[in-house]
Amino acid sequence: RDWSVTGVQTCALPICHIAYVRSWAIHPDFWNYDNALLLAKDTQATLRQIHEDYPELSEVYSLAIHPRLEAFATTLGFEIMKPDQDTSLCWLYTSLDDFLALNVDDVLLDFDFNSDT
């Protein structure tokens, strides 16, 4: 994954910071519960560290480049903002508080890692 943090007015607070996860992928050969859990927990830990430096951080955005990653992100609480009808790309959003409060161990138990979408 690749990170970017910027300050913009995107919420009701006077100044908000957002984190943009530019890429988030697991090679198909390693696409399973254990590796997805590791990625999700590492993402939570990284965002907690970033939040210490940027206490105004309140939102997380990403771009899904494959339907499998879109399904993974929505399982983690991300909402689809703007799907691209001509490609498999879609913009995703979640609040930082919701993502950090998520018990990824539980939510990923029911995720279908055998599905290609």
Secondary structure in CASP SS format (residue, H / E / C, confidence):
PFRMAT SS
TARGET T0000
AUTHOR 0000-0000-0000
METHOD secondary structure of the structure
MODEL  1
R C 1.00
D E 1.00
W E 1.00
S E 1.00
V E 1.00
T E 1.00
G E 1.00
V E 1.00
Q C 1.00
T C 1.00
C C 1.00
A C 1.00
L C 1.00
P C 1.00
I C 1.00
C E 1.00
H E 1.00
I E 1.00
A E 1.00
Y E 1.00
V E 1.00
R E 1.00
S E 1.00
W C 1.00
A C 1.00
I C 1.00
H C 1.00
P H 1.00
D H 1.00
F H 1.00
W C 1.00
N C 1.00
Y H 1.00
D H 1.00
N H 1.00
A H 1.00
L H 1.00
L H 1.00
L H 1.00
A H 1.00
K H 1.00
D H 1.00
T H 1.00
Q H 1.00
A H 1.00
T H 1.00
L H 1.00
R H 1.00
Q H 1.00
I H 1.00
H H 1.00
E H 1.00
D H 1.00
Y C 1.00
P C 1.00
E C 1.00
L E 1.00
S E 1.00
E E 1.00
V E 1.00
Y E 1.00
S E 1.00
L E 1.00
A E 1.00
I C 1.00
H C 1.00
P H 1.00
R H 1.00
L H 1.00
E H 1.00
A H 1.00
F H 1.00
A H 1.00
T H 1.00
T H 1.00
L C 1.00
G C 1.00
F C 1.00
E E 1.00
I E 1.00
M E 1.00
K E 1.00
P E 1.00
D C 1.00
Q C 1.00
D C 1.00
T C 1.00
S C 1.00
L C 1.00
C E 1.00
W E 1.00
L E 1.00
Y E 1.00
T E 1.00
S E 1.00
L H 1.00
D H 1.00
D H 1.00
F H 1.00
L H 1.00
A H 1.00
L C 1.00
N C 1.00
V H 1.00
D H 1.00
D H 1.00
V H 1.00
L C 1.00
L C 1.00
D C 1.00
F C 1.00
D C 1.00
F C 1.00
N C 1.00
S C 1.00
D C 1.00
T C 1.00
END
